[in-house]
Amino acid sequence: MAKEVEKKNEKKLTRRQALSTAGKVALGVVVAGVVAGVGGYYAGSTAARPATVTKTETVTSTVTKTVGAPPATATTTAAPTEIPTYMRVKMGEWVQTFKYRKDPPWIIGVSSCFMTESWMVTWYKELELEAQALNACEGKGRDLIQEIIHVDAGGDIKKQISDIRDLMTERVDALIIDACSPTALAPVVEEAYDKGFLVILNKNDVLTTKYVSYQNNDEVQFGYQSAKWLVEQLGGKGKILCFRGVPGYGVELQRWAGAKMVFDQYPGIKILAAEYGYWSYEKSKPVAKDMIAAHPDFDGIWSMGGQMSHAMVDAMLEAGYDVSKYPHASEDQNGFLKKVVKYNIPAYASAKPTWQSRLAIRVAFDALRGLPVRKDIIIPSPGFGPEEIKKIVRPELPDLVWCNTTLPDDLLKEMFKA
């Protein structure tokens, strides 16, 4: 059902700031001033969307997405100061989709940032299977989706902009976009929206309100909860090594911001090193060795990626460390979790569910039938402590599997053969 469009503009660019804000539910974007260095993240955006983060004792923050105030010369109609009690629906949270209604069959366009990691391969397979399942509900011979056209930018922002314009030329009925950058992609996303395309943002945000629906997990919560666990394991003091993701990438910035919210509260926590591992075992293994050599006297590890933690554990074992004595906060990559169980490592695993793509295809189905859809769908980031890890680890499956997936074991074995 899916076909791949020939890649264009093969020149690779440095991936600039991707993903921005997590929406109106739970934790989300961290604005300038919350964490040092995050302020510049919003520079150059096409729509200023400041967010207000209010921390509570349970560390569930409320984020309000807004656009900049209207120009002084604009004429606006004041909203009622009070909403009648009998009105139960907040209309701003929903989008009416009558104008997108279209008789099937439909063509769905999917533009992804990069497909090099097993997480993204799983994400796309979940999308395909959800489309097949929804088609099957209509009965044999009545497929609603005729075709999925998937184009991957390979991390190249310029190519993704070109890809999206190519999909518009194909006259797709819905555009599902995994954006490489919240700022650089904003103009082409707005262009597609203004031309009447059903624009759906999934797993990465874009700094504009011109989209129909956005789905993501709470990335700040992802980093916060794992850092909180690590600090508690260390009794509020200790020296730690940190693995970050891809420089400037939105998910990376948000996870790190969530972690720093915790670390900055504890003067007894000292970050000896925070290095980028690019969510890659191969790239992070030598970095892990260098960190251990430069800072042999550390007490714990915080990492925003399971692949990087897998590499760190292997590096520590090769260097003669007893890994069971070092609390390790990370992610739900199966290779890392298998090491956790095998070596009795005290660990915590946050998760970015691969099944987010299923939410995007469901929104496309609903909107193309004219049903109202939620503007922003933000799901919690699951978190698993040491005992829960023993339950979710998949010892019979390859290391590249992500434990928070809905895909069946036989398919995962086929996709990620050892």
Stockholm file with secondary structure:
# STOCKHOLM 1.0

chainA/1-418         MAKEVEKKNEKKLTRRQALSTAGKVALGVVVAGVVAGVGGYYAGSTAARPATVTKTETVTSTVTKTVGAPPATATTTAAPTEIPTYMRVKMGEWVQTFKYRKDPPWIIGVSSCFMTESWMVTWYKELELEAQALNACEGKGRDLIQEIIHVDAGGDIKKQISDIRDLMTERVDALIIDACSPTALAPVVEEAYDKGFLVILNKNDVLTTKYVSYQNNDEVQFGYQSAKWLVEQLGGKGKILCFRGVPGYGVELQRWAGAKMVFDQYPGIKILAAEYGYWSYEKSKPVAKDMIAAHPDFDGIWSMGGQMSHAMVDAMLEAGYDVSKYPHASEDQNGFLKKVVKYNIPAYASAKPTWQSRLAIRVAFDALRGLPVRKDIIIPSPGFGPEEIKKIVRPELPDLVWCNTTLPDDLLKEMFKA
#=GR chainA/1-418 SS CEEECCCCCCCCCCCCCCCCCCCSSSSCCCCTTTSTTTGGGGTTCSSCCCCCCBCCTTCCCBCCCCCCCCCTTCCCCCCCSSCCTTCCCCGGGEECCGGGCCCSCEEEEEEESCCCSHHHHHHHHHHHHHHHHHHHTTCTTCCSEEEEEEEECTTCHHHHHHHHHHHHHTTCSEEEECCSCTTTTHHHHHHHHHTTCCEEEESSCCSCSCCSEEEEECHHHHHHHHHHHHHHHTTTCEEEEEEECSTTCHHHHHHHHHHHHHHTTCTTEEEEEEEECTTCHHHHHHHHHHHHHHCCCCCEEEESCHHHHHHHHHHHHHTTCCGGGSCEEEECBHHHHHHHHHTTCCEEEECCCTTHHHHHHHHHHHHHTTCCEESEEEECCCEECHHHHHHHCCTTSCTTCBTTCCCCHHHHHHHTCC
#=GC SS_cons         CEEECCCCCCCCCCCCCCCCCCCSSSSCCCCTTTSTTTGGGGTTCSSCCCCCCBCCTTCCCBCCCCCCCCCTTCCCCCCCSSCCTTCCCCGGGEECCGGGCCCSCEEEEEEESCCCSHHHHHHHHHHHHHHHHHHHTTCTTCCSEEEEEEEECTTCHHHHHHHHHHHHHTTCSEEEECCSCTTTTHHHHHHHHHTTCCEEEESSCCSCSCCSEEEEECHHHHHHHHHHHHHHHTTTCEEEEEEECSTTCHHHHHHHHHHHHHHTTCTTEEEEEEEECTTCHHHHHHHHHHHHHHCCCCCEEEESCHHHHHHHHHHHHHTTCCGGGSCEEEECBHHHHHHHHHTTCCEEEECCCTTHHHHHHHHHHHHHTTCCEESEEEECCCEECHHHHHHHCCTTSCTTCBTTCCCCHHHHHHHTCC
//
